[in-house]
Amino acid sequence: MTNRPWYERYQPVSYKLITRSGTEQQFKDMVKRCNAKGVRIYVDAVFNHMTRMGSIGKGSGGSYFDTDNFYFPGVPFGATDFNDESSCPTLDGRIHDYQNAVEIRNCQLEGLVDLKLGKDYVRSKVADYLNHLIDLGVAGFRVDAAKHMWPRDIAAILEKVKNVSMGGRPFVYQEVIDTGGEAVQGSEYLSTGRIANFKYGLELAQVFRRQNALKWLKNFGADWGMWSSGDVVNFIDNHDNQRGHGCAGSVLTHWEPKPYKLATAFMLAWPYGIVRIMSSYEYNREDNSEGPPHNSDESIKSVTINGMVCGNGWSCEHRWRQIYNMVAFRNMAGDAEVTNWWKGTDYQIAFSRGDKAFIAFNLEIVDINQSLMTGLPAGQYCDVISGNLESGSCTGASVTVDGSGRANIHVCSHCEDPMLAIHIACGY
Ligand SMILES: O=C(NCCCOc1c(-c2ccc(O)c(O)c2)oc2cc(O)cc(O)c2c1=O)[C@@H]1CCCN1C(=O)/C=C/c1ccc(O)c(O)c1
């Protein structure tokens, strides 16, 4: 067990913005610089609980805490601000039965002291924290462990939260790990924001590991028993399930580059929901609890960027060309519909996004060599999977679209990236 595990970040001792990743001033500067470039910041907010029973000491911001005595002077929170046997039905005060919705909300998750979010004082302290973040220019929140809070308490807290500085309500998505079969359903949280869609990564892992035919992706979305497009934030993996924690089933991660790039490219090309891509560090897979690359207990290593590659133990899979370029694909596709759906064998598909973009996937054992309707205007386009458009020419493959929108599409079969993608911004 490493002495400062990754999930330590999910055990608050106060709402001060001082961690091993930096100070409040550094955070404020970062948000300001990002906003100036049109990049919005959404904070992973942890307010279902504080620290774990038995832990005592000081947080990175210097706030003293003593969990067993419910003593958090850094907020302040005291014993009356936490759930106890009067609201939690289990003998040890912890969650055991995920078929019991009251237990899931009112008891301690893994021994983490459970805030009494029905109490106005506690709601106000959490709202103060979220409003402070909005004052620093933040555009919204990921509500961590939302499954363990009553929807009415989340709603009451958000009512105290002001509009964001760029105008309008904060963007909210809630972590409700619901892959079916538990007493708490994701649908209970749709009135307070979107929900993180944990079914999404499991389904695409099956398809891009060739355990389910690509051809079924034609109606991928709500028809697969998931929530509607306006209700979800989708992802292939996250900080938790990439280590095998959280929900059941094995999702794809950057440790399996080939299927990971394919699944991420499909997610970015497909118009269902809002999507989130992962950026990780090279954690030790033998020790699931290991925290970020660090020089010492007090300092985390900076992310060094050398072109499209990061150093210091940071994976930066979001900078891989096959992922990075597909973000532009999604932006160019906008809200264009899926058209020209084509199926070769069960493991060969292609589709357009209106007249803006076109992508083909090949998980078959033979190449695709086919004249296909791309929907794009006539012209030359660079394949953004195998390369870039740089100073007027393609560093990877190029595609010629004729006057009718058709092109000869060749997609390799036994190669690292068996997909091809073009869009109107990589025409030349
Ligand atoms: O084995 C562990 N935990 C049990 C399995 C994961 O259970 C946890 C879940 C969890 C898992 C599955 C569920 O269906 C579910 O409703 C909740 O959510 C958390 C959320 C937190 O903010 C802090 C946590 O410690 C947890 C947590 O332990 C180790 C040791 C303690 C922290 N931890 C961890 O593994 C920490 C995991 C963690 C941390 C942050 C998260 O956002 C998260 O989803 C999981």
The ligand as a Gaussian input file, in Angstrom:
#p B3LYP/6-31G(d) Opt

LIG

0 1
 O      -11.436000      -0.615000      -2.267000
 C      -11.710000       0.528000      -2.087000
 N      -12.987000       0.986000      -2.054000
 C      -14.112000       0.052000      -2.203000
 C      -14.563000      -0.003000      -3.646000
 C      -14.837000       1.417000      -4.155000
 O      -15.828000       2.024000      -3.304000
 C      -15.922000       3.388000      -3.367000
 C      -16.859000       4.002000      -4.194000
 C      -17.847000       3.266000      -4.927000
 C      -17.569000       2.119000      -5.669000
 C      -18.593000       1.446000      -6.336000
 C      -19.879000       1.936000      -6.253000
 O      -20.934000       1.323000      -6.937000
 C      -20.142000       3.095000      -5.544000
 O      -21.435000       3.542000      -5.524000
 C      -19.151000       3.772000      -4.881000
 O      -16.932000       5.370000      -4.305000
 C      -16.080000       6.165000      -3.592000
 C      -16.175000       7.544000      -3.750000
 C      -15.335000       8.387000      -3.039000
 O      -15.439000       9.719000      -3.205000
 C      -14.382000       7.862000      -2.170000
 C      -14.292000       6.494000      -2.029000
 O      -13.382000       5.963000      -1.175000
 C      -15.132000       5.620000      -2.737000
 C      -15.028000       4.177000      -2.592000
 O      -14.191000       3.656000      -1.822000
 C      -10.580000       1.575000      -1.911000
 C      -10.190000       1.678000      -0.488000
 C      -10.933000       2.913000       0.005000
 C      -10.988000       3.855000      -1.165000
 N      -11.016000       2.914000      -2.269000
 C      -11.436000       3.213000      -3.509000
 O      -11.376000       2.327000      -4.333000
 C      -11.989000       4.544000      -3.926000
 C      -12.805000       4.517000      -4.990000
 C      -13.469000       5.699000      -5.581000
 C      -13.063000       7.022000      -5.344000
 C      -13.713000       8.041000      -5.972000
 C      -14.787000       7.770000      -6.838000
 O      -15.441000       8.763000      -7.490000
 C      -15.188000       6.424000      -7.054000
 O      -16.213000       6.197000      -7.896000
 C      -14.539000       5.418000      -6.456000

